[in-house]
Every structure is written in C-alpha cells, then in structure tokens.
Amino acid sequence: MKNSKFLFFAITVFFAPFIFFISPASAQNGGDTGYNKFIHETLPNGLDLIIKYNPDSRVFAINILGKNRSANEPEGKDGITDFVNRMLTLGADGLSADEIQNTLDDLGSEITANDNPYIPYDDRYTSTAYSFIKFETIDEYAEPGTRLFYRIFAKPDFPDDQIEKSRNNVMGLLGMKSGSTYQNASELFYGTLFENNPFRKPVMGDNRSVMGFTRDDLIAYHRKFYAPNNIILAVASNIEPETVKKWINETFGQMTGYDGEYPAAASINKPAGLVEVHKDMEKEQIYIYMGSPTPGLKSPDAPAIDMASSIISTRMRLNLREKQGLAYSVGMGVSFMPDFGWTIASMGTGYQNYNIARDGMIAEINNLKNEMPSEDELNKARNSTWGSMLLSRASRINQAYYMCRNEFLGVGYDYEDDYLSKIRGVTVDDVQRVVKDNFDTENMIIATAGKRME
C-alpha cells in the first residue's frame, strides 16, 4: 500500500452455507483486474486519503476519522470532541443551521457525527480512541456534496446561541444516561481499567466539563484536532478515483496543518487481583461489566482471541440466558488497539441474581481453559464473525468508516480482505491457549451498577 499508486483487487465471492470466501487477486503490471480500485496517499497538508471505487451502488460516502480522541482532549475538557461534532451542522462558513439543513436536503445528503442516544446499545461506531463524521449522498450530487461537506467540516462558525442550545441538549442526554445501569456500569468499568489512560474519559464528558466549554475552547480544539495531519479521510463511490481525488485536493487538501505535537494514548496495566467497583442505583436490575487486557490487533494471537470471545459469548447466551434465565442481555467481545486490547463480558440481570450471574460469567470463561472447544463451536464463531463483518460493511458509508478505522489501527485499510484466512487458520488449540494466556479471571475488573442485595 504505497502512496500515490492505484491498488487493484479482483473480488470473487463463493457461497457455501453461512460461509463467505473472499479472495483478493493481485494486479499484474499495473493493469485493471476488475471490480475494486483504490487510491491511498498522503496529501501535502498531511491528510491521509483513501478512495475506493466500486460500481455496485450509486451512493457516495465519505468518512472522516479524528485520531486519538480522548488523548487530545485537554484536561477538564472531557467530551469536547463530541460537543464540537454536534456543532458542525449548526453554522458554518456563513451558513445558518437552517441553510445547512436545507442544502443537505436539496442534495439528498446526510451527516452523522454522534450516536443516536435513543437507540439502546447504538454505540458500535463510537470510541474513545477516535471520532467519526459520516457524509452520504448519491453520485449525481457527489461533487457539490463534497464541497458542502468541506465547508461544514473545515469552517464551522460555532454560533453562541447554538452553543447554548447544544449545551442544554447534551446536559439532558447526560441526565438520561445517569439513570441507565448499562451506561453507568460501562463508564465505571472503563474508568477503572483505564485509570491512568485517557480512555477513561466518558465520550460525552460530564456536567462540569460540558458547562465549561466556551466558544474559544471549541474553535481552538477544532483547529487542532481536526487539522488535516490528524485525520484520515476515506471515500467509497462509483466515481473514478482520480476524479474524487481532484475534488478532495480542491477542498480538504487546502486545509492548514497543525504544527504542534499530538499525544498518543498510553497502554494499560493488568489489574492486580480481582478489582470490583460498584455504583449503587435504585433499580430492580444490575448491570455487570468484566474484563482484562489482551494483546493488540497487531498480535498474531488477535484472531484467536476474537474467536475465543465469540465462543464464550455464545456459551453465555445459551447457558446463562436461555437455560438459566438469568439475563435479559449477555455477551462477550474484545476491543483492539494496535498494541493492546481488552475483553469485555457484560450482563444485565435482576439484582437478586447478581452472585449467581457473576459467578456464571466467570465460570464460562474458565470452562474454556479446562475444556477444549469443539470444531463445530469454532466454525460457528468463524461464520458468525465473518457474516457480521459482511453485513456491517454492506453499505458505502460503513465501508468508508472501516477503511478509516483499520488504517488508524495500523493494519491497513484493506484488512478485511485477508481476515477470513486469518480466522480460518485459528485452531481449537489456539483458542484454548489464548484463553489460558489472556483471559485472566483472577486479575480483572468487575464493574457493576444497580441494586445490590445486602
């Protein structure tokens, strides 16, 4: 993946029950080998640009990723990235919020920069490691849409009256989150696991930080965080890449870079012993989060860790929810940064069931250390993972999002092209080994929020 060069892949899809095989073909002598074309280069102002061409849809999509979100937020300004994102469409380059929305409507366009707080668990795209801003339109309006998106993203006005409206809105959302056992357990878990790491910061900040944001704060932070040398911009469309590249050069390529230094998030330390933290809430349920550090996405063990967490998640759902009726939600996953990751097992249950539910979750993790998973379990984990990946990347905008994310994580924007071969290479022995090595139930965080029995 060298700068300033096209990368070509021929994609062939063979269907077998619940399994999709995608095999990239290599380019020969720079010729066009078919379905997809890519450009990947760094513009003179430092912007990391990825363009994917594919003729299968008329949707034109752009995703912008801001690097190291929490690490860049100044002390006491937790949540300022989220707040800046909310302000982008509320006034930019002399356009009012109504004018921006009307123009977006005229172009059949949409901008998304924050999670929808009214959809439970709709946070799969949100990370303390980076921010996202998504833009979609159709090919007919791709060029004017790109130029409008540039004005909104690069030249926000941060009107004072809209700042106060946004502040009131965010304060209301924080109030709503404060009553959620799920949200409180999550924030308690991350605040403990990442005690000395910027990842501890809540994405939306807290009442104190949000009340303190000034217009000058927002302007200064936007200027630094969304400078071209701190963003990755990916485009997915059916328009020739060189044409799209010209539009990007004429817009985002004209932004001025930031001359200062950018901090990077530090790694995390393994908990010493079983660290249990709790927030008492007057609820009839309790939410449980538990987990510990793992190697990162660059580790050769990452695919096996992924498969192991998927197998444990399936066992938790079967044994704790379906058979014992303990949970209204339960599962396990793993999150990765380039050099470190962490497991997350979570469950929502009635407060009377806390002890048996907690012990049951730990038992399911430990069982995989003592009993080899079956080939059938591993195959189901592979199929589930690959199917989820295909579904989540079916839309243009998600293709652009994941290209940005994978590039940020250091594995290359086209990481999924060979991910199937990686997970198909995982053996049951690998799964058991990585669980023994990394899923340490004696040294982990258990965070709970809700009612606890005396």
TILOMI-955922 format. One record per residue (C-alpha): residue number from 1; residue in three letters; y, z, x. Coordinates in steps of 0.5 Angstrom, whole numbers. Layout:
residues N
SITE num residuo north    up  east
SITE NUM     ALA     Y     Z     X
...
END
This chain:
residues 454
SITE num residuo north    up  east
SITE   1     MET     0     0     0
SITE   2     LYS     5    -2     5
SITE   3     ASN    13    -3     3
SITE   4     SER    16   -10     0
SITE   5     LYS     9   -13    -1
SITE   6     PHE     5   -15    -7
SITE   7     LEU    -1   -12    -8
SITE   8     PHE    -6   -15   -13
SITE   9     PHE   -12   -13   -17
SITE  10     ALA   -17   -16   -21
SITE  11     ILE   -20   -11   -26
SITE  12     THR   -27   -12   -29
SITE  13     VAL   -29    -8   -35
SITE  14     PHE   -36    -7   -37
SITE  15     PHE   -38    -3   -43
SITE  16     ALA   -44     2   -43
SITE  17     PRO   -45     8   -48
SITE  18     PHE   -39    12   -46
SITE  19     ILE   -38    10   -39
SITE  20     PHE   -33     5   -37
SITE  21     PHE   -33     2   -30
SITE  22     ILE   -27    -1   -27
SITE  23     SER   -28    -5   -20
SITE  24     PRO   -22    -7   -16
SITE  25     ALA   -23   -14   -13
SITE  26     SER   -19   -15    -6
SITE  27     ALA   -14   -20    -5
SITE  28     GLN   -15   -26     0
SITE  29     ASN   -10   -29     4
SITE  30     GLY    -4   -26    -1
SITE  31     GLY    -7   -30    -7
SITE  32     ASP    -6   -28   -14
SITE  33     THR   -13   -25   -16
SITE  34     GLY   -12   -24   -23
SITE  35     TYR   -10   -19   -28
SITE  36     ASN    -5   -14   -25
SITE  37     LYS     0   -15   -20
SITE  38     PHE     4    -9   -16
SITE  39     ILE    10    -8   -12
SITE  40     HIS    11    -2    -8
SITE  41     GLU    17    -1    -4
SITE  42     THR    23     4    -2
SITE  43     LEU    30     1    -3
SITE  44     PRO    35     2     2
SITE  45     ASN    38     8    -2
SITE  46     GLY    31    12    -1
SITE  47     LEU    29    10    -9
SITE  48     ASP    21    10    -9
SITE  49     LEU    20     4   -13
SITE  50     ILE    13     2   -16
SITE  51     ILE    13    -4   -21
SITE  52     LYS     6    -6   -25
SITE  53     TYR     5   -13   -28
SITE  54     ASN     0   -14   -34
SITE  55     PRO     1   -19   -39
SITE  56     ASP    -3   -15   -44
SITE  57     SER     3   -12   -48
SITE  58     ARG    10   -13   -50
SITE  59     VAL    12    -6   -48
SITE  60     PHE    17    -5   -43
SITE  61     ALA    16     2   -40
SITE  62     ILE    20     6   -34
SITE  63     ASN    18    13   -32
SITE  64     ILE    23    17   -27
SITE  65     LEU    20    23   -23
SITE  66     GLY    24    28   -20
SITE  67     LYS    21    31   -14
SITE  68     ASN    20    39   -13
SITE  69     ARG    23    41   -20
SITE  70     SER    22    49   -19
SITE  71     ALA    23    49   -12
SITE  72     ASN    30    45   -12
SITE  73     GLU    33    50   -18
SITE  74     PRO    38    55   -15
SITE  75     GLU    36    62   -15
SITE  76     GLY    38    65   -22
SITE  77     LYS    39    58   -25
SITE  78     ASP    32    57   -27
SITE  79     GLY    31    52   -33
SITE  80     ILE    37    48   -30
SITE  81     THR    33    41   -30
SITE  82     ASP    30    42   -37
SITE  83     PHE    37    43   -39
SITE  84     VAL    40    37   -35
SITE  85     ASN    35    33   -38
SITE  86     ARG    37    35   -45
SITE  87     MET    44    33   -44
SITE  88     LEU    43    26   -41
SITE  89     THR    43    22   -48
SITE  90     LEU    49    27   -51
SITE  91     GLY    54    23   -47
SITE  92     ALA    54    18   -41
SITE  93     ASP    59    13   -38
SITE  94     GLY    64    14   -43
SITE  95     LEU    59    13   -49
SITE  96     SER    58    19   -54
SITE  97     ALA    52    21   -56
SITE  98     ASP    52    17   -63
SITE  99     GLU    54    11   -59
SITE 100     ILE    48    12   -54
SITE 101     GLN    43    13   -60
SITE 102     ASN    46     7   -64
SITE 103     THR    45     3   -58
SITE 104     LEU    38     5   -57
SITE 105     ASP    36     4   -64
SITE 106     ASP    39    -3   -63
SITE 107     LEU    34    -5   -57
SITE 108     GLY    28    -1   -61
SITE 109     SER    28     4   -55
SITE 110     GLU    27    11   -54
SITE 111     ILE    28    16   -48
SITE 112     THR    24    22   -48
SITE 113     ALA    25    28   -43
SITE 114     ASN    23    34   -45
SITE 115     ASP    16    36   -49
SITE 116     ASN    16    37   -57
SITE 117     PRO    16    45   -58
SITE 118     TYR    14    44   -65
SITE 119     ILE     7    41   -63
SITE 120     PRO     2    46   -60
SITE 121     TYR     0    45   -53
SITE 122     ASP     4    39   -52
SITE 123     ASP     6    40   -45
SITE 124     ARG     1    36   -41
SITE 125     TYR     6    32   -38
SITE 126     THR    11    38   -36
SITE 127     SER    10    41   -29
SITE 128     THR    14    46   -25
SITE 129     ALA    12    41   -19
SITE 130     TYR    16    35   -22
SITE 131     SER    20    33   -28
SITE 132     PHE    19    26   -32
SITE 133     ILE    24    22   -36
SITE 134     LYS    21    16   -40
SITE 135     PHE    24    10   -43
SITE 136     GLU    21     5   -47
SITE 137     THR    23    -2   -51
SITE 138     ILE    20    -9   -52
SITE 139     ASP    20   -14   -47
SITE 140     GLU    26   -18   -51
SITE 141     TYR    30   -12   -49
SITE 142     ALA    28   -10   -42
SITE 143     GLU    34   -12   -38
SITE 144     PRO    39    -9   -43
SITE 145     GLY    35    -3   -44
SITE 146     THR    34    -2   -36
SITE 147     ARG    42    -3   -36
SITE 148     LEU    43     2   -41
SITE 149     PHE    38     7   -39
SITE 150     TYR    41     7   -32
SITE 151     ARG    48     9   -35
SITE 152     ILE    45    14   -39
SITE 153     PHE    41    17   -33
SITE 154     ALA    46    16   -27
SITE 155     LYS    52    17   -30
SITE 156     PRO    52    23   -35
SITE 157     ASP    58    26   -38
SITE 158     PHE    56    33   -40
SITE 159     PRO    61    34   -45
SITE 160     ASP    63    41   -46
SITE 161     ASP    62    41   -54
SITE 162     GLN    55    38   -53
SITE 163     ILE    53    43   -47
SITE 164     GLU    54    49   -52
SITE 165     LYS    50    45   -58
SITE 166     SER    44    45   -53
SITE 167     ARG    45    52   -50
SITE 168     ASN    44    54   -58
SITE 169     ASN    38    50   -58
SITE 170     VAL    35    52   -52
SITE 171     MET    36    59   -54
SITE 172     GLY    33    58   -61
SITE 173     LEU    27    55   -57
SITE 174     LEU    26    61   -52
SITE 175     GLY    26    65   -58
SITE 176     MET    21    62   -62
SITE 177     LYS    17    62   -55
SITE 178     SER    18    69   -54
SITE 179     GLY    13    70   -61
SITE 180     SER     8    66   -58
SITE 181     THR     2    69   -55
SITE 182     TYR     0    63   -52
SITE 183     GLN     7    62   -48
SITE 184     ASN     7    69   -46
SITE 185     ALA     0    69   -43
SITE 186     SER     2    63   -39
SITE 187     GLU     8    65   -37
SITE 188     LEU     5    72   -35
SITE 189     PHE    -1    68   -31
SITE 190     TYR     4    63   -27
SITE 191     GLY     9    69   -26
SITE 192     THR     3    73   -22
SITE 193     LEU    -1    67   -19
SITE 194     PHE     6    64   -16
SITE 195     GLU     9    71   -15
SITE 196     ASN    13    68    -8
SITE 197     ASN    13    61   -10
SITE 198     PRO    18    57   -14
SITE 199     PHE    12    55   -19
SITE 200     ARG    13    62   -22
SITE 201     LYS    20    60   -26
SITE 202     PRO    19    58   -33
SITE 203     VAL    21    51   -34
SITE 204     MET    26    52   -40
SITE 205     GLY    29    58   -36
SITE 206     ASP    30    65   -39
SITE 207     ASN    36    67   -44
SITE 208     ARG    40    70   -38
SITE 209     SER    40    63   -34
SITE 210     VAL    41    59   -40
SITE 211     MET    47    63   -42
SITE 212     GLY    50    62   -35
SITE 213     PHE    50    54   -34
SITE 214     THR    57    51   -33
SITE 215     ARG    59    44   -33
SITE 216     ASP    60    44   -26
SITE 217     ASP    53    47   -25
SITE 218     LEU    50    41   -29
SITE 219     ILE    54    36   -25
SITE 220     ALA    52    39   -18
SITE 221     TYR    45    40   -20
SITE 222     HIS    44    33   -23
SITE 223     ARG    48    30   -17
SITE 224     LYS    43    33   -12
SITE 225     PHE    36    33   -16
SITE 226     TYR    36    26   -19
SITE 227     ALA    39    23   -13
SITE 228     PRO    35    16   -11
SITE 229     ASN    32    19    -5
SITE 230     ASN    29    25    -9
SITE 231     ILE    26    21   -15
SITE 232     ILE    20    16   -16
SITE 233     LEU    21    10   -21
SITE 234     ALA    15     6   -24
SITE 235     VAL    16     0   -29
SITE 236     ALA    10    -2   -33
SITE 237     SER    11    -9   -36
SITE 238     ASN     9   -16   -38
SITE 239     ILE    15   -19   -34
SITE 240     GLU    14   -22   -27
SITE 241     PRO    15   -16   -22
SITE 242     GLU    21   -20   -18
SITE 243     THR    25   -20   -24
SITE 244     VAL    24   -13   -26
SITE 245     LYS    26   -11   -18
SITE 246     LYS    32   -15   -19
SITE 247     TRP    34   -11   -25
SITE 248     ILE    33    -5   -21
SITE 249     ASN    36    -6   -15
SITE 250     GLU    43    -8   -19
SITE 251     THR    42    -1   -23
SITE 252     PHE    38     4   -20
SITE 253     GLY    39     1   -13
SITE 254     GLN    46     2   -13
SITE 255     MET    46    10   -14
SITE 256     THR    48    14    -8
SITE 257     GLY    43    18    -4
SITE 258     TYR    44    26    -3
SITE 259     ASP    45    28     5
SITE 260     GLY    42    35     5
SITE 261     GLU    35    38     5
SITE 262     TYR    30    38     0
SITE 263     PRO    26    44    -1
SITE 264     ALA    19    44    -2
SITE 265     ALA    14    48    -6
SITE 266     ALA    10    53    -2
SITE 267     SER     3    54    -2
SITE 268     ILE     0    60    -6
SITE 269     ASN    -4    66    -3
SITE 270     LYS   -11    68    -6
SITE 271     PRO   -11    74   -10
SITE 272     ALA   -13    81    -7
SITE 273     GLY   -18    83   -12
SITE 274     LEU   -18    83   -20
SITE 275     VAL   -11    83   -22
SITE 276     GLU   -10    84   -29
SITE 277     VAL    -3    84   -32
SITE 278     HIS    -1    84   -40
SITE 279     LYS     4    84   -45
SITE 280     ASP     4    88   -51
SITE 281     MET     6    84   -57
SITE 282     GLU     5    86   -65
SITE 283     LYS     0    80   -66
SITE 284     GLU    -7    80   -69
SITE 285     GLN    -9    76   -63
SITE 286     ILE    -9    76   -56
SITE 287     TYR    -9    70   -51
SITE 288     ILE   -12    70   -44
SITE 289     TYR   -11    66   -38
SITE 290     MET   -15    67   -32
SITE 291     GLY   -16    63   -25
SITE 292     SER   -15    63   -18
SITE 293     PRO   -13    58   -12
SITE 294     THR   -17    52   -10
SITE 295     PRO   -16    46    -5
SITE 296     GLY   -11    41    -7
SITE 297     LEU   -12    34    -9
SITE 298     LYS   -13    31    -2
SITE 299     SER   -19    35    -1
SITE 300     PRO   -26    31    -1
SITE 301     ASP   -28    37    -6
SITE 302     ALA   -23    36   -11
SITE 303     PRO   -27    31   -16
SITE 304     ALA   -33    36   -15
SITE 305     ILE   -28    42   -17
SITE 306     ASP   -26    37   -23
SITE 307     MET   -33    36   -25
SITE 308     ALA   -35    44   -25
SITE 309     SER   -29    46   -29
SITE 310     SER   -31    41   -34
SITE 311     ILE   -38    43   -35
SITE 312     ILE   -35    50   -35
SITE 313     SER   -30    48   -41
SITE 314     THR   -36    45   -45
SITE 315     ARG   -40    51   -44
SITE 316     MET   -35    56   -46
SITE 317     ARG   -33    52   -52
SITE 318     LEU   -41    52   -54
SITE 319     ASN   -43    59   -53
SITE 320     LEU   -36    63   -54
SITE 321     ARG   -33    59   -60
SITE 322     GLU   -39    55   -63
SITE 323     LYS   -45    60   -62
SITE 324     GLN   -41    67   -62
SITE 325     GLY   -35    65   -66
SITE 326     LEU   -30    69   -61
SITE 327     ALA   -25    64   -60
SITE 328     TYR   -20    59   -64
SITE 329     SER   -19    56   -58
SITE 330     VAL   -22    56   -51
SITE 331     GLY   -23    52   -45
SITE 332     MET   -22    51   -37
SITE 333     GLY   -19    46   -33
SITE 334     VAL   -16    45   -26
SITE 335     SER    -9    43   -23
SITE 336     PHE    -8    40   -17
SITE 337     MET    -2    39   -12
SITE 338     PRO    -3    35    -5
SITE 339     ASP    -5    41    -1
SITE 340     PHE    -7    47    -6
SITE 341     GLY   -10    47   -13
SITE 342     TRP   -12    53   -18
SITE 343     THR   -17    54   -24
SITE 344     ILE   -14    56   -31
SITE 345     ALA   -19    58   -36
SITE 346     SER   -16    60   -43
SITE 347     MET   -18    63   -50
SITE 348     GLY   -14    65   -56
SITE 349     THR   -18    70   -60
SITE 350     GLY   -18    76   -64
SITE 351     TYR   -15    83   -61
SITE 352     GLN   -22    86   -63
SITE 353     ASN   -26    81   -59
SITE 354     TYR   -22    82   -52
SITE 355     ASN   -27    85   -48
SITE 356     ILE   -33    81   -50
SITE 357     ALA   -29    75   -50
SITE 358     ARG   -26    76   -43
SITE 359     ASP   -33    78   -40
SITE 360     GLY   -36    72   -43
SITE 361     MET   -31    67   -40
SITE 362     ILE   -32    71   -33
SITE 363     ALA   -40    70   -35
SITE 364     GLU   -40    63   -36
SITE 365     ILE   -36    62   -29
SITE 366     ASN   -41    66   -26
SITE 367     ASN   -47    63   -29
SITE 368     LEU   -46    56   -26
SITE 369     LYS   -46    60   -19
SITE 370     ASN   -53    62   -21
SITE 371     GLU   -56    56   -25
SITE 372     MET   -56    49   -22
SITE 373     PRO   -52    45   -28
SITE 374     SER   -57    39   -31
SITE 375     GLU   -56    32   -29
SITE 376     ASP   -54    31   -37
SITE 377     GLU   -48    36   -36
SITE 378     LEU   -45    33   -30
SITE 379     ASN   -46    26   -34
SITE 380     LYS   -42    28   -40
SITE 381     ALA   -37    31   -35
SITE 382     ARG   -36    25   -32
SITE 383     ASN   -36    21   -38
SITE 384     SER   -31    26   -42
SITE 385     THR   -26    26   -36
SITE 386     TRP   -26    18   -35
SITE 387     GLY   -26    17   -42
SITE 388     SER   -20    22   -43
SITE 389     MET   -16    18   -37
SITE 390     LEU   -17    11   -40
SITE 391     LEU   -14    14   -47
SITE 392     SER    -9    17   -44
SITE 393     ARG    -7    11   -39
SITE 394     ALA    -8     6   -45
SITE 395     SER     0     6   -46
SITE 396     ARG     5     3   -42
SITE 397     ILE     9     9   -41
SITE 398     ASN     3    13   -39
SITE 399     GLN     1     8   -34
SITE 400     ALA     8     9   -31
SITE 401     TYR     8    16   -32
SITE 402     TYR     1    17   -28
SITE 403     MET     3    12   -23
SITE 404     CYS     9    16   -21
SITE 405     ARG     5    23   -21
SITE 406     ASN     0    20   -17
SITE 407     GLU     5    18   -12
SITE 408     PHE     8    24   -12
SITE 409     LEU     1    28   -11
SITE 410     GLY     0    24    -4
SITE 411     VAL    -6    20    -7
SITE 412     GLY    -3    13    -8
SITE 413     TYR     0    10   -15
SITE 414     ASP    -7     7   -16
SITE 415     TYR   -11    13   -15
SITE 416     GLU   -15    12   -22
SITE 417     ASP   -18     5   -19
SITE 418     ASP   -23     9   -15
SITE 419     TYR   -23    15   -18
SITE 420     LEU   -29    13   -22
SITE 421     SER   -33    12   -16
SITE 422     LYS   -31    19   -13
SITE 423     ILE   -33    23   -19
SITE 424     ARG   -40    19   -20
SITE 425     GLY   -41    21   -12
SITE 426     VAL   -41    28   -14
SITE 427     THR   -48    31   -15
SITE 428     VAL   -50    38   -18
SITE 429     ASP   -51    41   -11
SITE 430     ASP   -44    39   -10
SITE 431     VAL   -42    42   -17
SITE 432     GLN   -45    49   -15
SITE 433     ARG   -43    49    -8
SITE 434     VAL   -35    48   -10
SITE 435     VAL   -36    54   -16
SITE 436     LYS   -39    59   -11
SITE 437     ASP   -34    57    -6
SITE 438     ASN   -28    57   -10
SITE 439     PHE   -29    60   -17
SITE 440     ASP   -28    67   -15
SITE 441     THR   -28    72   -21
SITE 442     GLU   -27    78   -16
SITE 443     ASN   -21    75   -14
SITE 444     MET   -17    72   -19
SITE 445     ILE   -11    73   -24
SITE 446     ILE   -12    75   -31
SITE 447     ALA    -6    75   -36
SITE 448     THR    -6    77   -43
SITE 449     ALA    -1    77   -48
SITE 450     GLY    -2    80   -55
SITE 451     LYS    -5    86   -58
SITE 452     ARG   -10    91   -54
SITE 453     MET   -14    96   -57
SITE 454     GLU   -13   103   -55
END
